[in-house]
Amino acid sequence: MSVIKNHIVQLSAYKPPLEGRDPDAYTLLDFNERTIPVGDSIRQALHQYIDSGRLQMYPSYGDIVERLADYAGVDSHQLMITNGSDQGIDLVFRAVAAPGAEAIIPGPSFAIYHQCAKVEAMSIVEPQYTKQGGYPVDQVISAITPQTRVIIVSNPNNPCGTLVSSEMITRIADAAPHAAILIDECYFEFSQHTMVPSINDLPNIFVTRTFSKTWGMPSLRFGYLMSAPENITALCSVRGPYDINQMAIVAAKAALSNPDDVTAYVNNIMQTSKPLFEAWLQKTGIEYWSSAANYLWCFPECARDVGNHLQDQGFLVRPKMYGDTLGLRITIGIPEQMKSLMAAWEKIGES
Ligand SMILES: Cc1ncc(COP(=O)(O)O)c(C=O)c1O
């Protein structure tokens, strides 16, 4: 007999396909990462920190909360830092779950929501996104019960890139005042859409963000969560005092001192690379979902073969199912990377 809770023994770990992700062998278009390294100022700040001989000290965070609050346009009491946005998501689930609780997680979506709900033994209701209708708002609202404790709005959603309007989110928040509305703005800098201005009016919304995508530092695990001050105070009692490592703080502070680098990257991806790739997909008749983020979910014929062909040509992309149909979620890289990808794709069937 296991000492572990039975429902946890039944779980399986979330294992993203990390094996073989060798950046020297492949252009990595499979995890929605930034596809070029971060700027020199961040590297220098990390080197300086290591050289300062302070690795033996516990982290001390200084003014990072104030600096992020300034960046995000919130009061510092409305923000807390987290170990990646995964931790922000987990904290919300842990803090609100109760026996018999339900989570509404529109799918397909990012796997961590399911994992967090299952760890808390919540039951999951999963209305489906559609290409035409996007986020299934009416089904979400009809699924609300007195047991609903979390409703996910992944904005934009991974893998489909669909955005939910602020009006719709407000409708959901008003319809479920007893539930946490978890708005995942992981791709905020790409989408430029945010629910942050509503934090003052809606006490049940929680907005998570990250430095893993546009800011280019998923390896350092840094994110932040914004909500009403009383929610932040409560969640800070669930998070550990040192959960965020010092290197992440050093890098994030250096990154925040040079936000133009992120703006330039986002503009390059969203204004040059994405239209280029979309035009090519349209020309070649490959269907895709329109996306507010740095990835496109495409549905070529024989998607598995296309994925394998691209891998042979040195590009990793991510297979993602929509019902019974396999699609490929492709991260948008800089224009040169996308031109090489398209050239490689066009070689399919040649050899
Ligand atoms: C929608 C979404 N939320 C959260 C995350 C996790 O971000 P982090 O690295 O900050 O934990 C991802 C990562 O791919 C994501 O796609």
The ligand as an ORCA input file, in Angstrom:
! r2SCAN-3c Opt
* xyz 0 1
  C       0.038     28.856    -22.376
  C       1.283     28.610    -21.582
  N       1.298     28.933    -20.296
  C       2.381     28.730    -19.525
  C       3.515     28.158    -20.058
  C       4.697     27.877    -19.151
  O       5.502     28.970    -19.018
  P       6.690     29.006    -17.958
  O       7.922     28.599    -18.667
  O       6.707     30.444    -17.533
  O       6.342     28.119    -16.814
  C       3.559     27.810    -21.412
  C       4.751     27.174    -21.981
  O       4.830     26.735    -23.076
  C       2.402     28.049    -22.192
  O       2.373     27.731    -23.487
*
